[in-house]
Amino acid sequence: MTFNPNRYQHMPYRRCGKSGILLPAISLGLWQNFGETDIQAVFRNTLITAFDRGITHFDLANNYGPPPGSAEENFGQILRTDFAGYRDELLISTKAGYTMWPGPYGDWGSRKYLMASLHQSLKRMSLDYVDIFYHHRPDPNTPLEETMAALRDIVHQGKACYVGLSNYPPDLAQKAAALLRAMGTPCLIHQPKYSMLVRTPEEGLLDVLQAEGIGAIAFSPLAQGLLTNKYLGGIPADSRASKEHFLKREMITAELMEKIDRLNNLAIQRGQTLAQMAIAWLLKDERVSSVLVGARNSEQLVDSLKALDWLDFTTDELTLIDTILKQN
């Protein structure tokens, strides 16, 4: 496989916290669309298009699919074929923290679970190591010290280059970062849910990450498709809301659609789609190292990458966005 020789010339790369790592401004998440139920030719082309456009970071987790594990298996197969010889140009991450197998050792944050899960992930992807291994969510019952010590040992054993956190609130993120730093394995990155509609990271988390020198990579930047024009005319038959899985019909209220419509009009004035503006809005903050997008196909990915064509916002635009989002 031969990739675009100019693939690094147009993608902006941003420092991940205070580390030596640079992340592409847009990274590709394999949460959905890369599983056993999806079409291999489609997601293979999406991965190839991503790397051709300078996306070096591919984000997975043990339970991505569906079914769980199948995204890693499919990704591993494509790594062995199309990406053979390019491993050192890629930044590959995976996670553990949600239910993966039955019984008391297949969930949460125990040392047993994290070690076993990463072993399985490496086997599925045919890798000796991942670049980033995340604890996917806090475990209220396992001592934080146990979870962080497992992350440290995973790095010391050479199974991951760096470790990260996901879905940790500010106080726990700060405690975890302090433990990891004391253990000689600084936390590289935190992955929070963050979008125009979900601004929880602004309530202390981003400040903690900046103070600790930890990068942030935002997931669900389009709020499950709400920050697109998809739902302005109703709920499409093939949409996430129609399947009532992660996005519920009752979430799509008249009040929300009024806000989305106003945001869409602003995006049009800026010469962007709403999705592109939503991604650009996240990247306006230098504390955000990268935005993690999903893509049903290569065309959708290319459309998301056009967000990079216009990242600047005027003060008036930012004020208008805040006004729209705060209206009752």
LOTIBA-505074 format. One record per residue (C-alpha): residue number from 1; x, y, z; residue in one letter. Coordinates in Angstrom, 2 decimals. Layout:
<nodes>
(NUM (X Y Z) "A"),
...
</nodes>
This chain:
<nodes>
(1 (0.00 0.00 0.00) "M"),
(2 (1.32 3.45 -0.96) "T"),
(3 (0.01 6.45 0.93) "F"),
(4 (-0.04 10.12 -0.03) "N"),
(5 (3.58 11.35 0.30) "P"),
(6 (2.28 14.81 1.27) "N"),
(7 (0.02 13.53 4.06) "R"),
(8 (1.72 15.56 6.80) "Y"),
(9 (1.74 18.90 5.03) "Q"),
(10 (-1.84 20.04 5.61) "H"),
(11 (-2.82 18.53 8.95) "M"),
(12 (-2.09 20.80 11.95) "P"),
(13 (-0.50 18.95 14.88) "Y"),
(14 (-0.94 20.14 18.45) "R"),
(15 (1.15 19.50 21.54) "R"),
(16 (-0.43 16.99 23.93) "C"),
(17 (-0.11 18.75 27.29) "G"),
(18 (3.54 19.16 28.22) "K"),
(19 (4.64 15.90 26.60) "S"),
(20 (6.72 15.21 23.55) "G"),
(21 (3.68 13.94 21.67) "I"),
(22 (1.98 15.85 18.86) "L"),
(23 (-1.58 14.88 17.97) "L"),
(24 (-3.41 15.62 14.74) "P"),
(25 (-6.04 18.30 15.34) "A"),
(26 (-8.59 15.69 14.28) "I"),
(27 (-8.21 12.04 15.29) "S"),
(28 (-10.31 9.05 14.21) "L"),
(29 (-12.34 7.07 16.74) "G"),
(30 (-13.41 3.51 15.96) "L"),
(31 (-16.27 3.33 18.46) "W"),
(32 (-18.86 2.47 15.82) "Q"),
(33 (-18.75 1.66 12.08) "N"),
(34 (-15.71 -0.63 12.38) "F"),
(35 (-17.31 -3.74 13.88) "G"),
(36 (-18.32 -7.17 12.67) "E"),
(37 (-21.69 -5.86 11.48) "T"),
(38 (-20.11 -3.18 9.27) "D"),
(39 (-18.77 -3.40 5.72) "I"),
(40 (-15.02 -4.01 5.66) "Q"),
(41 (-14.42 -2.29 2.32) "A"),
(42 (-16.06 0.88 3.70) "V"),
(43 (-14.15 1.12 6.99) "F"),
(44 (-10.90 0.04 5.31) "R"),
(45 (-11.24 2.97 2.90) "N"),
(46 (-12.03 5.28 5.83) "T"),
(47 (-8.81 4.28 7.61) "L"),
(48 (-6.75 4.69 4.44) "I"),
(49 (-8.31 8.10 3.74) "T"),
(50 (-7.60 9.18 7.32) "A"),
(51 (-3.89 8.39 7.09) "F"),
(52 (-3.68 9.87 3.61) "D"),
(53 (-5.00 13.15 5.11) "R"),
(54 (-2.52 13.22 8.00) "G"),
(55 (-4.57 11.54 10.73) "I"),
(56 (-2.02 9.52 12.65) "T"),
(57 (-4.06 8.80 15.77) "H"),
(58 (-6.57 5.94 15.84) "F"),
(59 (-8.56 5.46 19.03) "D"),
(60 (-10.12 2.16 20.09) "L"),
(61 (-11.35 0.35 23.21) "A"),
(62 (-11.80 -3.26 24.19) "N"),
(63 (-15.59 -3.05 23.83) "N"),
(64 (-15.76 -1.23 20.49) "Y"),
(65 (-17.65 -3.01 17.73) "G"),
(66 (-20.29 -4.25 17.71) "P"),
(67 (-19.82 -6.89 18.99) "P"),
(68 (-17.19 -5.98 21.61) "P"),
(69 (-13.67 -6.69 20.43) "G"),
(70 (-14.50 -6.72 16.73) "S"),
(71 (-13.25 -3.19 16.04) "A"),
(72 (-9.82 -4.14 17.38) "E"),
(73 (-9.85 -7.35 15.35) "E"),
(74 (-10.77 -5.53 12.14) "N"),
(75 (-8.28 -2.76 12.79) "F"),
(76 (-5.56 -5.33 13.47) "G"),
(77 (-6.23 -7.08 10.17) "Q"),
(78 (-5.92 -3.81 8.25) "I"),
(79 (-2.77 -2.92 10.19) "L"),
(80 (-1.19 -6.21 9.08) "R"),
(81 (-2.02 -5.64 5.43) "T"),
(82 (-2.54 -2.06 4.25) "D"),
(83 (-0.52 -0.45 7.06) "F"),
(84 (2.35 -2.93 7.08) "A"),
(85 (5.58 -0.99 7.54) "G"),
(86 (3.83 2.12 8.90) "Y"),
(87 (3.40 1.17 12.57) "R"),
(88 (5.92 3.74 13.80) "D"),
(89 (4.00 6.55 12.06) "E"),
(90 (0.80 5.68 13.93) "L"),
(91 (-0.43 6.52 17.42) "L"),
(92 (-2.77 3.72 18.50) "I"),
(93 (-4.80 3.82 21.70) "S"),
(94 (-7.16 1.44 23.43) "T"),
(95 (-9.04 1.39 26.73) "K"),
(96 (-10.56 -0.81 29.41) "A"),
(97 (-13.12 0.07 32.05) "G"),
(98 (-16.53 -1.03 30.82) "Y"),
(99 (-18.05 -4.52 30.80) "T"),
(100 (-16.12 -6.84 28.51) "M"),
(101 (-16.74 -10.40 29.76) "W"),
(102 (-18.94 -12.08 32.41) "P"),
(103 (-18.00 -12.50 36.03) "G"),
(104 (-16.27 -10.28 38.60) "P"),
(105 (-13.05 -9.71 36.59) "Y"),
(106 (-14.41 -8.35 33.32) "G"),
(107 (-15.28 -4.77 34.26) "D"),
(108 (-14.24 -1.59 36.10) "W"),
(109 (-10.67 -0.94 37.23) "G"),
(110 (-8.97 -3.77 39.08) "S"),
(111 (-5.40 -4.71 38.23) "R"),
(112 (-6.65 -8.15 37.17) "K"),
(113 (-9.12 -6.70 34.68) "Y"),
(114 (-6.85 -4.04 33.20) "L"),
(115 (-3.93 -6.43 32.66) "M"),
(116 (-6.14 -9.14 31.15) "A"),
(117 (-8.02 -6.72 28.93) "S"),
(118 (-4.90 -5.15 27.47) "L"),
(119 (-3.46 -8.62 26.83) "H"),
(120 (-6.59 -9.47 24.84) "Q"),
(121 (-6.50 -6.14 22.95) "S"),
(122 (-2.88 -6.61 21.92) "L"),
(123 (-3.68 -10.12 20.72) "K"),
(124 (-6.67 -8.93 18.69) "R"),
(125 (-4.59 -6.22 16.99) "M"),
(126 (-1.43 -8.36 16.69) "S"),
(127 (0.57 -5.64 18.45) "L"),
(128 (3.40 -5.79 20.96) "D"),
(129 (2.29 -2.52 22.51) "Y"),
(130 (-0.18 0.34 22.17) "V"),
(131 (0.89 3.95 22.29) "D"),
(132 (-1.78 4.99 24.81) "I"),
(133 (-3.71 2.81 27.24) "F"),
(134 (-6.66 4.47 28.99) "Y"),
(135 (-8.65 3.63 32.04) "H"),
(136 (-12.07 4.17 30.47) "H"),
(137 (-14.02 5.30 33.55) "R"),
(138 (-13.49 5.69 37.31) "P"),
(139 (-14.16 2.66 39.50) "D"),
(140 (-15.92 3.66 42.74) "P"),
(141 (-14.99 0.39 44.48) "N"),
(142 (-11.36 -0.22 43.51) "T"),
(143 (-8.74 1.93 45.27) "P"),
(144 (-7.42 4.55 42.89) "L"),
(145 (-3.91 3.51 43.91) "E"),
(146 (-4.50 -0.01 42.57) "E"),
(147 (-5.77 1.23 39.21) "T"),
(148 (-2.96 3.75 38.78) "M"),
(149 (-0.30 1.20 39.81) "A"),
(150 (-1.64 -1.15 37.12) "A"),
(151 (-1.32 1.65 34.53) "L"),
(152 (2.23 2.34 35.70) "R"),
(153 (3.21 -1.32 35.43) "D"),
(154 (1.67 -1.59 31.97) "I"),
(155 (4.07 1.13 30.82) "V"),
(156 (7.02 -0.38 32.68) "H"),
(157 (6.30 -3.75 31.04) "Q"),
(158 (6.46 -2.12 27.61) "G"),
(159 (2.82 -2.83 26.77) "K"),
(160 (1.99 0.87 26.40) "A"),
(161 (4.10 3.98 25.81) "C"),
(162 (1.75 6.28 27.73) "Y"),
(163 (-1.35 6.08 29.88) "V"),
(164 (-4.49 8.18 29.93) "G"),
(165 (-7.81 8.66 31.69) "L"),
(166 (-11.32 8.97 30.33) "S"),
(167 (-14.52 10.22 31.93) "N"),
(168 (-12.76 11.19 35.18) "Y"),
(169 (-14.22 14.24 36.97) "P"),
(170 (-11.81 17.05 37.94) "P"),
(171 (-11.10 15.93 41.52) "D"),
(172 (-10.38 12.31 40.62) "L"),
(173 (-8.37 13.34 37.55) "A"),
(174 (-6.18 15.49 39.76) "Q"),
(175 (-5.67 12.69 42.32) "K"),
(176 (-4.93 10.16 39.59) "A"),
(177 (-2.46 12.51 37.92) "A"),
(178 (-0.64 13.06 41.23) "A"),
(179 (-0.40 9.30 41.85) "L"),
(180 (0.90 8.59 38.37) "L"),
(181 (3.44 11.38 38.58) "R"),
(182 (4.71 10.08 41.94) "A"),
(183 (5.01 6.61 40.37) "M"),
(184 (7.17 7.98 37.55) "G"),
(185 (4.54 7.49 34.86) "T"),
(186 (2.91 10.87 34.14) "P"),
(187 (-0.60 10.90 32.70) "C"),
(188 (-0.39 11.90 29.05) "L"),
(189 (-4.00 12.61 28.16) "I"),
(190 (-7.60 12.76 29.29) "H"),
(191 (-10.57 11.92 27.06) "Q"),
(192 (-13.78 13.70 28.14) "P"),
(193 (-17.14 14.00 26.44) "K"),
(194 (-17.14 17.60 25.21) "Y"),
(195 (-19.21 19.54 22.71) "S"),
(196 (-21.24 22.70 22.37) "M"),
(197 (-24.08 20.83 24.05) "L"),
(198 (-22.00 19.08 26.74) "V"),
(199 (-19.70 21.66 28.33) "R"),
(200 (-18.98 19.84 31.60) "T"),
(201 (-15.17 19.86 31.02) "P"),
(202 (-15.30 23.66 31.35) "E"),
(203 (-16.39 23.19 34.98) "E"),
(204 (-12.88 22.62 36.29) "G"),
(205 (-11.55 19.68 34.29) "L"),
(206 (-9.77 21.68 31.57) "L"),
(207 (-8.15 23.84 34.24) "D"),
(208 (-6.91 20.74 36.07) "V"),
(209 (-5.49 19.27 32.87) "L"),
(210 (-3.70 22.49 32.01) "Q"),
(211 (-2.20 22.76 35.50) "A"),
(212 (-1.07 19.12 35.39) "E"),
(213 (0.34 19.35 31.86) "G"),
(214 (-2.13 16.78 30.54) "I"),
(215 (-3.59 16.96 27.05) "G"),
(216 (-7.32 16.76 26.32) "A"),
(217 (-8.95 14.92 23.43) "I"),
(218 (-12.68 15.55 23.10) "A"),
(219 (-15.01 12.70 22.22) "F"),
(220 (-18.59 12.97 20.92) "S"),
(221 (-17.94 16.46 19.47) "P"),
(222 (-21.18 16.34 17.48) "L"),
(223 (-23.28 15.15 20.45) "A"),
(224 (-24.33 11.90 18.76) "Q"),
(225 (-25.22 13.76 15.56) "G"),
(226 (-27.33 16.46 17.19) "L"),
(227 (-24.78 19.09 16.13) "L"),
(228 (-25.46 18.46 12.46) "T"),
(229 (-28.39 19.31 10.23) "N"),
(230 (-29.54 15.67 10.36) "K"),
(231 (-32.45 16.21 12.75) "Y"),
(232 (-33.67 19.62 11.60) "L"),
(233 (-36.33 18.00 9.42) "G"),
(234 (-37.29 15.25 11.87) "G"),
(235 (-35.76 11.92 12.87) "I"),
(236 (-34.36 10.00 9.86) "P"),
(237 (-35.12 6.28 9.73) "A"),
(238 (-31.45 5.27 9.83) "D"),
(239 (-30.35 7.70 12.55) "S"),
(240 (-29.08 6.91 16.05) "R"),
(241 (-32.19 8.48 17.56) "A"),
(242 (-34.41 6.13 15.54) "S"),
(243 (-32.60 3.14 17.08) "K"),
(244 (-33.11 4.43 20.65) "E"),
(245 (-29.66 3.24 21.75) "H"),
(246 (-27.43 6.08 22.94) "F"),
(247 (-29.53 8.94 21.61) "L"),
(248 (-33.16 8.90 22.71) "K"),
(249 (-36.06 10.41 20.79) "R"),
(250 (-37.18 12.38 23.83) "E"),
(251 (-33.89 14.27 23.80) "M"),
(252 (-34.79 15.87 20.48) "I"),
(253 (-37.12 18.56 21.78) "T"),
(254 (-38.55 21.57 19.97) "A"),
(255 (-36.46 23.85 22.19) "E"),
(256 (-33.26 21.99 21.30) "L"),
(257 (-34.06 22.00 17.60) "M"),
(258 (-34.58 25.76 17.75) "E"),
(259 (-31.06 26.13 19.14) "K"),
(260 (-29.65 23.75 16.53) "I"),
(261 (-31.39 25.70 13.77) "D"),
(262 (-29.87 28.98 14.97) "R"),
(263 (-26.43 27.39 15.24) "L"),
(264 (-26.85 25.95 11.76) "N"),
(265 (-27.66 29.40 10.38) "N"),
(266 (-24.50 30.79 11.98) "L"),
(267 (-22.45 27.99 10.46) "A"),
(268 (-23.89 28.78 7.03) "I"),
(269 (-22.88 32.42 7.49) "Q"),
(270 (-19.35 31.23 8.31) "R"),
(271 (-19.25 29.11 5.17) "G"),
(272 (-19.29 25.83 7.12) "Q"),
(273 (-21.65 23.02 7.94) "T"),
(274 (-22.84 22.87 11.53) "L"),
(275 (-20.70 19.77 12.11) "A"),
(276 (-17.60 21.57 10.85) "Q"),
(277 (-18.32 24.58 13.07) "M"),
(278 (-18.84 22.32 16.09) "A"),
(279 (-15.42 20.74 15.59) "I"),
(280 (-13.77 24.11 15.00) "A"),
(281 (-15.43 25.48 18.17) "W"),
(282 (-13.68 22.82 20.27) "L"),
(283 (-10.32 23.51 18.65) "L"),
(284 (-10.50 27.21 19.54) "K"),
(285 (-9.28 26.20 23.02) "D"),
(286 (-5.54 25.51 23.10) "E"),
(287 (-6.09 23.08 25.99) "R"),
(288 (-7.83 20.73 23.54) "V"),
(289 (-5.05 18.77 21.85) "S"),
(290 (-7.32 16.94 19.40) "S"),
(291 (-10.96 16.28 18.54) "V"),
(292 (-12.01 12.66 18.14) "L"),
(293 (-14.45 12.15 15.28) "V"),
(294 (-16.28 9.08 14.09) "G"),
(295 (-17.11 8.46 10.46) "A"),
(296 (-19.54 6.16 8.67) "R"),
(297 (-17.40 6.36 5.54) "N"),
(298 (-14.51 8.23 3.97) "S"),
(299 (-16.76 10.93 2.55) "E"),
(300 (-18.05 11.83 6.00) "Q"),
(301 (-14.49 11.91 7.33) "L"),
(302 (-13.34 14.26 4.56) "V"),
(303 (-16.30 16.50 5.34) "D"),
(304 (-15.26 16.66 9.01) "S"),
(305 (-11.70 17.54 8.03) "L"),
(306 (-12.98 20.65 6.26) "K"),
(307 (-13.49 22.10 9.75) "A"),
(308 (-9.75 22.81 9.66) "L"),
(309 (-10.25 25.26 6.79) "D"),
(310 (-11.78 27.85 9.13) "W"),
(311 (-10.93 27.60 12.81) "L"),
(312 (-11.13 31.27 13.77) "D"),
(313 (-14.14 32.77 15.54) "F"),
(314 (-14.92 36.42 16.08) "T"),
(315 (-15.86 37.62 19.55) "T"),
(316 (-19.36 38.30 18.29) "D"),
(317 (-19.70 34.75 16.96) "E"),
(318 (-18.60 33.22 20.26) "L"),
(319 (-20.97 35.48 22.17) "T"),
(320 (-23.84 34.51 19.87) "L"),
(321 (-23.10 30.81 20.31) "I"),
(322 (-23.16 31.18 24.10) "D"),
(323 (-26.40 33.17 23.90) "T"),
(324 (-28.05 30.52 21.75) "I"),
(325 (-26.96 27.67 24.01) "L"),
(326 (-28.09 29.41 27.20) "K"),
(327 (-31.56 30.33 25.99) "Q"),
(328 (-34.46 28.52 27.68) "N"),
</nodes>
